[in-house]
Amino acid sequence: MSKKYVKMLYSSPIGILSLVADNHYLFGIWVEEESDFERELSENDVRVVESHPVLNPIISHLDTYFKGQDPDLSELPLAPIGSNFEKRVWNYLRGIPFGMTVTYGQIAKDLQVASAQAVGGAVGRNPWSILVPCHRVLGAGGRLTGYAWGLEKKAWLLKYEGAAFKEKKEKE
């Protein structure tokens, strides 16, 4: 028997977000048109609810964020998923302040990891976008690079926070 989850939809400036949790943890946040929308979940596993003890505070955090404030995310009930390496990277992401950015290379250096590409893979598998701010990670030289929700959404979030970054050029 598969695990059951609940979902609430959140209307944000970048689109409708799907917030999914079980009875204890936030499992993921997705934008409806995202390519890996609700990955690893089937429609039979998820039921839409109007209110939920795990998701109500998540909505409050998102409301705070979209009012231009940096919510305290230290007590987020994140699902215990991911490899040990991914958890290290995701924990690092949680420490990047609102309006600030770091590069994949800087994370690799700080975590004493040989490969910025490995860091990029872990950042890309972050299931809690916005609240675990993978959008604050840039390529070398502060260049805008990959984002599961699309570069336009990443650029919007960074501009919203007042973060400095370099737009990706079509041909370099």
Residue frames as a rotation matrix with the C-alpha (Angstrom) as fourth column:
MET 1
0.582 0.814 0.000 0.00
0.814 -0.582 0.000 0.00
0.000 0.000 -1.000 0.00
SER 2
-0.236 -0.690 0.684 1.40
0.657 -0.632 -0.411 3.40
0.716 0.352 0.603 -0.97
LYS 3
-0.641 -0.095 -0.762 1.81
0.690 -0.507 -0.517 6.29
-0.337 -0.856 0.391 1.41
LYS 4
0.317 0.838 0.443 -0.95
0.912 -0.398 0.101 8.92
0.261 0.372 -0.891 1.41
TYR 5
-0.791 -0.580 -0.194 -0.36
0.603 -0.793 -0.087 12.67
-0.103 -0.186 0.977 1.15
VAL 6
0.432 0.860 -0.271 -2.41
0.749 -0.510 -0.422 15.83
-0.501 -0.021 -0.865 1.32
LYS 7
-0.591 -0.576 0.565 -2.08
0.800 -0.512 0.314 18.85
0.109 0.637 0.763 -0.93
MET 8
0.408 0.624 -0.667 -3.03
0.516 -0.760 -0.395 22.49
-0.753 -0.183 -0.632 -0.77
LEU 9
0.118 -0.310 0.943 -2.75
0.930 -0.299 -0.215 24.90
0.348 0.902 0.253 -3.69
TYR 10
0.137 -0.203 -0.970 -1.15
0.575 -0.781 0.244 28.30
-0.807 -0.591 0.010 -3.16
SER 11
0.731 0.156 0.664 -1.56
0.651 -0.449 -0.612 31.18
0.203 0.880 -0.430 -5.59
SER 12
0.141 -0.789 -0.598 1.79
0.575 -0.427 0.698 32.98
-0.806 -0.442 0.393 -5.86
PRO 13
0.453 -0.027 -0.891 3.15
-0.485 -0.846 -0.221 35.72
-0.748 0.533 -0.397 -8.14
ILE 14
-0.542 -0.719 -0.436 5.06
-0.779 0.235 0.582 33.04
-0.316 0.655 -0.687 -10.08
GLY 15
-0.410 0.483 -0.774 2.13
-0.484 0.604 0.633 30.65
0.773 0.634 -0.013 -10.50
ILE 16
0.668 0.688 0.284 0.03
-0.661 0.373 0.651 28.13
0.342 -0.623 0.704 -8.63
LEU 17
-0.531 -0.845 0.061 2.15
-0.744 0.430 -0.511 26.17
0.405 -0.317 -0.858 -6.16
SER 18
0.576 0.592 -0.563 1.25
-0.218 0.775 0.593 22.67
0.788 -0.218 0.576 -5.05
LEU 19
-0.315 -0.602 0.733 2.25
-0.900 -0.056 -0.433 22.05
0.302 -0.796 -0.524 -1.42
VAL 20
0.440 0.422 -0.793 2.32
-0.275 0.904 0.329 18.37
0.855 0.073 0.514 -0.49
ALA 21
-0.420 -0.520 0.744 2.72
-0.873 0.005 -0.488 16.86
0.250 -0.854 -0.456 2.98
ASP 22
-0.296 0.388 -0.873 2.04
0.353 0.893 0.277 13.77
0.887 -0.226 -0.401 4.99
ASN 23
0.700 0.676 -0.230 0.86
0.442 -0.157 0.883 13.93
0.561 -0.720 -0.409 8.60
HIS 24
0.603 -0.539 -0.588 4.28
0.645 -0.105 0.757 15.06
-0.470 -0.836 0.284 9.85
TYR 25
-0.322 -0.911 -0.259 6.40
0.395 -0.378 0.837 16.61
-0.860 0.168 0.481 7.09
LEU 26
0.521 0.276 -0.807 6.40
-0.580 -0.579 -0.573 18.87
-0.626 0.767 -0.142 4.05
PHE 27
0.373 -0.325 0.869 7.17
0.504 0.858 0.104 16.51
-0.779 0.399 0.483 1.17
GLY 28
-0.565 -0.617 0.547 7.50
0.792 -0.222 0.569 19.04
-0.230 0.755 0.615 -1.63
ILE 29
0.194 0.539 -0.819 6.57
-0.002 -0.835 -0.550 22.30
-0.981 0.108 -0.161 -3.34
TRP 30
-0.551 -0.325 0.768 5.98
0.729 0.260 0.633 22.41
-0.406 0.909 0.094 -7.08
VAL 31
-0.497 0.440 -0.748 4.78
-0.598 -0.798 -0.072 24.91
-0.629 0.411 0.660 -9.68
GLU 32
0.386 0.796 0.467 1.92
-0.234 0.574 -0.785 23.37
-0.892 0.193 0.408 -11.66
GLU 33
0.939 0.032 -0.342 3.64
-0.343 0.087 -0.935 23.66
0.000 0.996 0.093 -15.05
GLU 34
0.076 -0.968 0.238 6.99
-0.901 0.035 0.433 22.34
-0.428 -0.248 -0.869 -13.78
SER 35
-0.040 -0.159 -0.986 8.45
-0.802 0.595 -0.063 19.43
0.596 0.788 -0.152 -15.75
ASP 36
-0.681 -0.196 -0.705 8.79
0.159 0.901 -0.404 17.16
0.715 -0.387 -0.583 -12.72
PHE 37
-0.253 0.709 0.658 5.50
-0.801 -0.535 0.269 18.27
0.543 -0.459 0.703 -11.13
GLU 38
0.424 0.446 0.788 4.77
-0.880 0.407 0.243 16.18
-0.212 -0.797 0.565 -8.03
ARG 39
-0.097 -0.561 -0.822 7.44
-0.689 0.634 -0.351 13.68
0.718 0.532 -0.448 -9.03
GLU 40
-0.889 -0.308 -0.340 7.13
-0.082 0.836 -0.543 10.23
0.451 -0.454 -0.768 -7.50
LEU 41
-0.663 0.734 0.146 3.47
-0.229 -0.013 -0.973 10.82
-0.713 -0.679 0.176 -6.60
SER 42
-0.816 0.523 0.247 0.39
0.461 0.332 0.823 9.41
0.348 0.785 -0.512 -8.27
GLU 43
-0.454 0.727 0.515 -3.05
-0.491 -0.686 0.537 11.02
0.744 -0.009 0.668 -8.21
ASN 44
0.421 0.647 -0.635 -4.22
0.131 0.649 0.749 8.15
0.897 -0.399 0.189 -5.99
ASP 45
-0.196 -0.619 -0.760 -1.63
0.878 0.235 -0.417 9.08
0.437 -0.749 0.498 -3.36
VAL 46
-0.957 -0.273 -0.096 -2.66
0.290 -0.896 -0.337 12.72
0.006 -0.351 0.936 -2.96
ARG 47
0.062 0.998 0.011 -5.88
0.974 -0.062 0.218 14.31
0.219 -0.003 -0.976 -1.73
VAL 48
-0.524 -0.170 0.835 -6.60
0.206 -0.976 -0.070 18.04
0.827 0.135 0.546 -1.89
VAL 49
-0.026 0.471 -0.882 -7.50
0.999 0.052 -0.001 19.64
0.045 -0.881 -0.472 1.46
GLU 50
0.579 0.325 0.748 -8.53
0.331 -0.932 0.148 23.14
0.745 0.162 -0.647 2.56
SER 51
0.498 -0.403 0.768 -6.53
-0.813 -0.525 0.251 23.10
0.302 -0.749 -0.589 5.79
HIS 52
0.680 -0.337 -0.651 -3.79
0.337 0.932 -0.131 20.95
0.651 -0.130 0.748 7.31
PRO 53
0.948 -0.257 -0.187 -1.59
0.099 -0.319 0.942 21.23
-0.302 -0.912 -0.277 10.44
VAL 54
0.004 -0.982 0.191 1.64
0.728 0.134 0.672 20.84
-0.686 0.137 0.715 8.45
LEU 55
-0.282 -0.124 0.951 0.64
0.928 -0.287 0.238 22.94
0.244 0.950 0.196 5.43
ASN 56
0.782 0.620 0.066 -1.05
0.578 -0.760 0.296 25.87
0.234 -0.193 -0.953 7.19
PRO 57
0.569 -0.630 -0.529 2.28
0.149 -0.553 0.820 27.12
-0.809 -0.545 -0.221 8.64
ILE 58
-0.393 -0.690 0.608 3.95
0.755 0.136 0.641 26.58
-0.525 0.711 0.468 5.24
ILE 59
0.216 0.566 0.796 1.37
0.865 -0.488 0.113 28.88
0.452 0.664 -0.595 3.68
SER 60
0.929 0.082 -0.361 2.11
0.288 -0.773 0.565 31.41
-0.233 -0.629 -0.742 6.42
HIS 61
0.021 -0.995 -0.098 5.85
0.388 -0.082 0.918 31.21
-0.922 -0.057 0.384 5.54
LEU 62
-0.407 -0.131 0.904 5.07
0.913 -0.028 0.407 31.73
-0.028 0.991 0.130 1.85
ASP 63
0.677 0.691 0.253 2.80
0.672 -0.721 0.171 34.69
0.301 0.054 -0.952 2.68
THR 64
0.671 -0.516 -0.532 5.66
0.187 -0.576 0.795 36.24
-0.718 -0.633 -0.290 4.68
TYR 65
-0.353 -0.847 0.397 8.11
0.612 0.111 0.783 35.64
-0.707 0.520 0.479 1.82
PHE 66
-0.301 0.282 0.911 5.79
0.907 -0.211 0.365 37.15
0.295 0.936 -0.192 -0.81
LYS 67
0.885 0.451 -0.117 5.31
0.464 -0.827 0.318 40.22
0.047 -0.336 -0.941 1.42
GLY 68
0.528 -0.758 0.383 9.05
-0.104 -0.505 -0.857 40.86
0.843 0.412 -0.346 0.96
GLN 69
0.440 -0.362 0.822 10.16
-0.898 -0.144 0.417 39.55
-0.032 -0.921 -0.389 4.33
ASP 70
-0.377 -0.651 -0.658 12.55
-0.535 0.734 -0.419 36.74
0.756 0.194 -0.625 5.18
PRO 71
0.676 0.716 0.173 10.54
-0.556 0.341 0.758 34.14
0.484 -0.609 0.629 7.14
ASP 72
-0.221 -0.684 0.695 12.19
-0.939 0.341 0.037 32.16
-0.262 -0.644 -0.718 9.94
LEU 73
0.461 0.376 -0.804 12.54
-0.716 0.692 -0.087 28.75
0.524 0.616 0.589 8.36
SER 74
-0.537 -0.810 0.237 14.53
-0.784 0.375 -0.495 27.06
0.312 -0.452 -0.836 11.12
GLU 75
-0.554 0.381 0.740 11.58
-0.440 0.620 -0.649 24.94
-0.706 -0.686 -0.176 12.23
LEU 76
-0.014 0.560 -0.828 10.33
-0.992 0.095 0.082 23.80
0.125 0.823 0.555 8.83
PRO 77
0.176 0.133 0.975 9.03
-0.456 0.889 -0.039 20.22
-0.873 -0.437 0.217 9.08
LEU 78
0.041 -0.245 -0.969 10.92
-0.998 0.046 -0.053 18.91
0.057 0.968 -0.243 6.04
ALA 79
0.943 0.330 -0.030 10.47
-0.331 0.943 -0.030 15.28
0.018 0.038 0.999 5.07
PRO 80
0.196 -0.910 0.364 13.50
-0.536 0.211 0.817 13.12
-0.821 -0.356 -0.446 5.90
ILE 81
0.881 0.100 0.463 14.30
0.324 0.587 -0.742 12.34
-0.346 0.804 0.484 2.26
GLY 82
0.786 -0.607 -0.117 17.42
-0.489 -0.494 -0.719 12.53
0.379 0.622 -0.685 0.12
SER 83
0.432 -0.752 -0.498 20.93
0.591 0.653 -0.474 11.17
0.681 -0.089 0.727 0.37
ASN 84
0.412 -0.377 -0.829 23.31
0.795 -0.296 0.530 12.38
-0.445 -0.878 0.178 3.08
PHE 85
-0.694 -0.694 0.195 25.07
0.687 -0.556 0.468 14.52
-0.216 0.458 0.862 0.46
GLU 86
-0.284 0.678 0.678 21.79
0.502 -0.497 0.708 16.08
0.817 0.542 -0.199 -0.71
LYS 87
0.666 0.552 -0.503 20.82
0.695 -0.213 0.687 16.82
0.272 -0.807 -0.525 2.90
ARG 88
-0.109 -0.789 -0.604 24.17
0.811 -0.422 0.405 18.60
-0.575 -0.446 0.686 3.44
VAL 89
-0.838 -0.176 0.516 23.61
0.497 -0.635 0.591 20.75
0.223 0.752 0.620 0.34
TRP 90
0.051 0.953 0.297 19.96
0.519 -0.280 0.808 21.47
0.853 0.113 -0.509 1.20
ASN 91
0.517 0.053 -0.854 20.94
0.840 -0.222 0.495 22.45
-0.163 -0.974 -0.159 4.73
TYR 92
-0.601 -0.782 -0.167 23.52
0.683 -0.611 0.400 24.85
-0.415 0.126 0.901 3.25
LEU 93
-0.562 0.451 0.694 20.82
0.504 -0.479 0.719 26.38
0.656 0.754 0.042 1.02
ARG 94
0.459 0.812 -0.359 18.70
0.768 -0.160 0.620 27.12
0.446 -0.561 -0.698 4.09
GLY 95
0.203 -0.482 -0.852 21.48
0.780 -0.447 0.438 29.38
-0.592 -0.754 0.286 5.35
ILE 96
-0.685 -0.397 0.611 21.64
0.703 -0.582 0.409 31.63
0.193 0.710 0.678 2.27
PRO 97
-0.536 0.478 -0.696 20.07
0.358 -0.618 -0.700 34.93
-0.765 -0.625 0.160 3.39
PHE 98
0.512 0.823 0.245 17.18
0.712 -0.247 -0.657 36.63
-0.481 0.511 -0.713 1.60
GLY 99
0.968 -0.045 -0.245 18.55
-0.163 -0.860 -0.483 38.76
-0.189 0.508 -0.841 -1.25
MET 100
0.055 -0.998 0.018 21.97
-0.789 -0.032 0.613 37.09
-0.612 -0.048 -0.790 -1.27
THR 101
0.898 0.171 -0.405 23.41
-0.401 0.697 -0.595 34.56
0.180 0.697 0.694 -3.71
VAL 102
0.074 -0.897 0.435 26.22
-0.501 0.344 0.794 32.02
-0.862 -0.277 -0.424 -3.83
THR 103
0.072 -0.107 -0.992 27.70
-0.967 0.237 -0.096 30.00
0.246 0.966 -0.086 -6.67
TYR 104
0.932 0.214 -0.292 27.75
-0.191 0.976 0.106 26.25
0.308 -0.043 0.950 -7.07
GLY 105
0.184 -0.962 -0.201 31.52
0.254 0.244 -0.936 26.48
0.950 0.121 0.289 -6.83
GLN 106
-0.371 -0.280 0.886 31.35
-0.678 -0.570 -0.464 28.36
0.634 -0.773 0.021 -3.52
ILE 107
0.620 0.633 0.464 29.05
-0.785 0.481 0.391 25.71
0.024 -0.606 0.795 -2.04
ALA 108
0.796 -0.382 -0.470 31.44
0.178 0.889 -0.422 22.98
0.579 0.252 0.775 -3.22
LYS 109
-0.231 -0.935 0.269 34.35
-0.021 -0.272 -0.962 24.82
0.973 -0.228 0.043 -1.61
ASP 110
-0.188 0.219 0.957 32.48
-0.905 -0.418 -0.082 25.47
0.382 -0.882 0.277 1.65
LEU 111
0.747 0.540 0.387 31.30
-0.644 0.731 0.224 21.85
-0.162 -0.417 0.894 1.90
GLN 112
-0.235 -0.954 0.184 34.71
-0.770 0.298 0.564 20.55
-0.593 -0.009 -0.805 0.79
VAL 113
0.527 0.453 0.719 33.26
0.205 0.753 -0.625 18.77
-0.825 0.477 0.304 -2.22
ALA 114
-0.492 -0.856 0.160 35.43
0.335 -0.016 0.942 18.29
-0.804 0.517 0.294 -5.30
SER 115
-0.761 0.211 0.613 32.66
0.635 0.056 0.770 18.84
0.128 0.976 -0.177 -7.85
ALA 116
-0.774 0.539 -0.332 30.47
-0.404 -0.825 -0.396 21.89
-0.487 -0.173 0.856 -8.34
GLN 117
-0.525 0.587 -0.616 28.48
-0.588 0.273 0.762 19.68
0.615 0.762 0.201 -10.75
ALA 118
-0.590 0.304 -0.748 27.64
0.572 0.811 -0.122 17.28
0.569 -0.500 -0.652 -7.92
VAL 119
-0.792 0.307 -0.529 26.45
0.277 -0.591 -0.758 20.26
-0.545 -0.746 0.383 -5.89
GLY 120
-0.710 0.518 -0.478 24.37
-0.702 -0.580 0.414 21.37
-0.063 0.629 0.775 -8.88
GLY 121
-0.558 0.492 -0.669 22.72
-0.027 0.794 0.607 17.96
0.830 0.357 -0.429 -9.06
ALA 122
-0.606 0.305 -0.734 21.79
0.792 0.308 -0.526 18.08
0.066 -0.901 -0.429 -5.38
VAL 123
-0.804 0.324 -0.499 20.52
-0.150 -0.922 -0.357 21.66
-0.576 -0.213 0.790 -5.69
GLY 124
-0.681 0.516 -0.519 18.39
-0.650 -0.101 0.753 20.57
0.336 0.850 0.405 -8.65
ARG 125
-0.444 0.512 -0.736 16.79
0.333 0.856 0.395 17.78
0.832 -0.069 -0.550 -6.61
ASN 126
-0.991 0.118 -0.068 15.70
0.010 -0.433 -0.901 20.14
-0.135 -0.894 0.428 -3.81
PRO 127
-0.502 0.859 0.103 11.97
0.755 0.377 0.537 19.43
0.422 0.347 -0.837 -3.37
TRP 128
0.235 0.597 -0.767 11.19
0.913 -0.406 -0.036 22.56
-0.332 -0.692 -0.641 -1.29
SER 129
-0.441 -0.455 0.773 11.87
0.768 -0.638 0.063 25.43
0.465 0.621 0.631 -3.69
ILE 130
0.235 0.301 0.924 11.54
-0.058 -0.945 0.322 28.98
0.970 -0.129 -0.205 -2.36
LEU 131
0.914 0.163 0.371 11.60
-0.360 -0.094 0.928 27.88
0.186 -0.982 -0.027 1.29
VAL 132
0.343 -0.907 0.243 14.88
0.396 0.374 0.839 26.02
-0.852 -0.191 0.488 0.77
PRO 133
0.699 0.233 -0.676 16.15
-0.244 -0.811 -0.531 28.72
-0.673 0.536 -0.510 -1.59
CYS 134
0.059 -0.661 0.748 17.86
0.696 0.565 0.444 26.94
-0.716 0.494 0.493 -4.47
HIS 135
0.743 0.256 0.619 17.02
0.642 -0.533 -0.551 29.98
0.189 0.807 -0.560 -6.63
ARG 136
0.900 -0.429 -0.080 19.81
-0.349 -0.817 0.460 31.84
-0.262 -0.386 -0.884 -4.77
VAL 137
0.136 -0.870 0.474 22.49
0.207 0.493 0.845 29.59
-0.969 -0.016 0.247 -6.32
LEU 138
0.800 0.067 -0.596 24.19
-0.484 -0.516 -0.707 30.93
-0.355 0.854 -0.380 -9.45
GLY 139
0.796 -0.567 0.213 26.77
0.586 0.632 -0.507 29.73
0.154 0.528 0.835 -11.92
ALA 140
-0.133 -0.955 -0.266 30.35
0.940 -0.206 0.271 30.96
-0.313 -0.214 0.925 -12.09
GLY 141
-0.894 -0.318 0.316 30.64
0.404 -0.878 0.258 34.72
0.195 0.358 0.913 -12.23
GLY 142
-0.667 0.692 -0.275 27.14
-0.070 -0.425 -0.902 35.16
-0.741 -0.583 0.332 -10.81
ARG 143
-0.805 0.350 -0.480 25.45
-0.539 -0.089 0.838 33.95
0.250 0.933 0.260 -13.99
LEU 144
0.062 0.933 0.353 21.84
-0.877 0.220 -0.427 32.83
-0.477 -0.283 0.832 -13.99
THR 145
-0.796 -0.313 -0.519 21.78
-0.523 0.787 0.327 29.08
0.306 0.532 -0.790 -14.58
GLY 146
-0.573 0.572 -0.587 19.33
0.101 0.760 0.642 26.17
0.813 0.309 -0.493 -14.40
TYR 147
-0.772 0.472 0.424 16.20
-0.559 -0.188 -0.807 26.10
-0.301 -0.861 0.410 -12.31
ALA 148
-0.830 0.454 0.324 13.51
0.481 0.876 0.005 23.40
-0.282 0.160 -0.946 -12.30
TRP 149
0.140 0.948 -0.287 10.79
0.614 -0.310 -0.726 26.05
-0.777 -0.075 -0.625 -12.50
GLY 150
0.517 -0.013 0.856 12.49
0.815 -0.298 -0.497 27.82
0.262 0.954 -0.143 -15.44
LEU 151
-0.518 -0.854 -0.048 15.01
0.841 -0.499 -0.207 30.65
0.153 -0.147 0.977 -15.64
GLU 152
-0.349 0.437 0.829 12.30
0.057 -0.873 0.484 33.30
0.935 0.217 0.280 -15.87
LYS 153
0.759 0.633 -0.154 10.92
0.155 0.054 0.986 32.27
0.632 -0.772 -0.057 -12.47
LYS 154
0.247 -0.775 -0.582 14.42
0.969 0.185 0.164 32.14
-0.019 -0.605 0.796 -10.98
ALA 155
-0.666 -0.488 0.564 15.15
0.559 -0.827 -0.056 35.63
0.493 0.278 0.824 -12.34
TRP 156
0.169 0.816 0.553 11.82
-0.016 -0.559 0.829 36.89
0.985 -0.149 -0.081 -10.96
LEU 157
0.802 0.134 -0.582 12.57
0.527 0.300 0.795 35.54
0.281 -0.945 0.170 -7.47
LEU 158
-0.141 -0.949 -0.281 16.09
0.989 -0.150 0.009 37.01
-0.051 -0.277 0.960 -7.47
LYS 159
-0.594 0.008 0.805 14.88
0.284 -0.933 0.219 40.41
0.753 0.359 0.552 -8.70
TYR 160
0.501 0.863 0.068 12.08
0.137 -0.156 0.978 40.31
0.855 -0.481 -0.196 -6.13
GLU 161
0.698 -0.305 -0.648 14.68
0.714 0.222 0.664 39.80
-0.059 -0.926 0.372 -3.40
GLY 162
0.923 -0.370 -0.104 16.95
-0.378 -0.923 -0.068 42.49
-0.071 0.102 -0.992 -4.84
ALA 163
0.437 -0.785 0.439 19.77
0.229 0.569 0.790 39.99
-0.870 -0.245 0.428 -5.46
ALA 164
0.194 -0.495 -0.847 22.52
-0.856 -0.508 0.101 40.72
-0.480 0.705 -0.522 -7.97
PHE 165
0.116 -0.213 0.970 23.01
0.319 0.933 0.167 38.29
-0.941 0.290 0.176 -10.86
LYS 166
-0.623 -0.349 -0.700 24.01
-0.566 -0.416 0.712 38.26
-0.540 0.840 0.062 -14.50
GLU 167
0.526 0.847 -0.083 21.39
-0.610 0.307 -0.731 37.34
-0.593 0.434 0.678 -17.08
LYS 168
-0.125 -0.508 0.852 22.28
0.335 0.787 0.518 34.34
-0.934 0.350 0.071 -19.18
LYS 169
-0.198 -0.022 -0.980 23.09
-0.780 -0.602 0.172 35.35
-0.593 0.798 0.102 -22.74
GLU 170
0.820 0.572 0.039 21.72
-0.403 0.624 -0.669 33.38
-0.407 0.533 0.742 -25.66
LYS 171
0.788 -0.614 0.037 25.12
0.431 0.508 -0.746 33.09
0.439 0.604 0.665 -27.39
GLU 172
0.809 -0.587 -0.032 28.44
-0.332 -0.502 0.799 33.44
-0.485 -0.635 -0.601 -25.64
